[in-house]
Amino acid sequence: MDAAARLASWSAEGGEGEAVRIDRLHRRVLGRAATSAEIARGRRYLAEVARETAAASDPAGRAWRSYAQVLIASNEFLYLD
């Protein structure tokens, strides 16, 4: 989870919006740009996780760490074609 936290923090550098951060994570973790569908799916995922963890401290940060973890755990990251 430390790697996911570092990636989430790195993606926030520069203060860009959600779409840019999602794309930055995809480029770093998967080596390619995020598609428009992946950006839309990522936004929905971030909103859902933030909503589910609203009672916890830093729900947005938790959502970004979780999203980075999802990318790290993806088949695309784990296996080469």
VOTIDO-261305 format. One record per residue (C-alpha): residue number from 1; residue in three letters; y, z, x. Coordinates in Angstrom, 2 decimals. Example, Ala and Ser with C-alpha at 12.3 -4.5 7.8 and 13.67 -1.06 7.14 Angstrom:
% residues 2
1|ala|-4.50|7.80|12.30
2|ser|-1.06|7.14|13.67
% end
This chain:
% residues 81
1|met|0.00|0.00|0.00
2|asp|2.30|0.42|3.01
3|ala|2.29|-3.34|3.52
4|ala|3.27|-3.89|-0.11
5|ala|6.11|-1.37|0.20
6|arg|7.39|-3.08|3.34
7|leu|7.19|-6.51|1.70
8|ala|9.00|-5.27|-1.40
9|ser|11.73|-3.77|0.75
10|trp|12.00|-6.93|2.86
11|ser|12.28|-9.10|-0.25
12|ala|15.34|-7.10|-1.35
13|glu|17.29|-7.86|1.81
14|gly|20.25|-10.06|0.98
15|gly|20.57|-8.81|-2.59
16|glu|19.34|-12.00|-4.26
17|gly|18.10|-12.07|-7.83
18|glu|14.56|-11.80|-9.13
19|ala|13.67|-15.49|-8.81
20|val|14.73|-15.60|-5.16
21|arg|12.85|-12.38|-4.37
22|ile|9.70|-13.66|-6.07
23|asp|9.95|-16.91|-4.12
24|arg|10.53|-15.04|-0.84
25|leu|7.39|-12.98|-1.43
26|his|5.34|-16.06|-2.23
27|arg|6.56|-17.81|0.90
28|arg|5.82|-14.78|3.09
29|val|2.45|-13.85|1.60
30|leu|1.04|-17.19|0.46
31|gly|2.87|-19.56|2.79
32|arg|4.33|-21.66|0.00
33|ala|7.11|-21.63|-2.57
34|ala|6.53|-20.06|-5.97
35|thr|6.25|-22.50|-8.84
36|ser|8.55|-22.14|-11.84
37|ala|5.56|-20.84|-13.85
38|glu|4.84|-18.22|-11.17
39|ile|8.46|-17.12|-11.17
40|ala|8.39|-16.74|-14.97
41|arg|5.07|-14.85|-14.78
42|gly|6.43|-12.68|-11.97
43|arg|9.49|-11.77|-14.02
44|arg|7.33|-10.77|-16.98
45|tyr|5.08|-8.72|-14.70
46|leu|8.03|-6.91|-13.11
47|ala|9.53|-6.11|-16.52
48|glu|6.21|-4.81|-17.85
49|val|5.52|-2.57|-14.84
50|ala|9.07|-1.23|-14.88
51|arg|8.74|-0.49|-18.61
52|glu|5.37|1.27|-18.09
53|thr|6.74|3.40|-15.24
54|ala|10.17|4.08|-16.76
55|ala|9.54|7.83|-16.76
56|ala|8.75|7.83|-13.03
57|ser|11.33|7.73|-10.28
58|asp|12.47|4.24|-9.22
59|pro|10.61|2.12|-11.79
60|ala|12.09|-1.12|-10.42
61|gly|10.96|-0.26|-6.90
62|arg|7.49|0.56|-8.20
63|ala|7.38|-2.79|-9.98
64|trp|8.29|-4.72|-6.82
65|arg|5.74|-2.80|-4.73
66|ser|3.10|-3.50|-7.35
67|tyr|3.99|-7.21|-7.42
68|ala|3.72|-7.44|-3.64
69|gln|0.32|-5.71|-3.84
70|val|-0.84|-8.23|-6.46
71|leu|0.03|-11.09|-4.10
72|ile|-1.75|-9.42|-1.19
73|ala|-4.85|-8.93|-3.35
74|ser|-4.81|-12.50|-4.70
75|asn|-7.64|-14.89|-3.93
76|glu|-5.12|-17.33|-2.50
77|phe|-4.13|-14.78|0.15
78|leu|-7.67|-13.58|0.86
79|tyr|-9.44|-16.96|1.17
80|leu|-8.57|-20.20|2.92
81|asp|-9.39|-23.49|1.20
% end
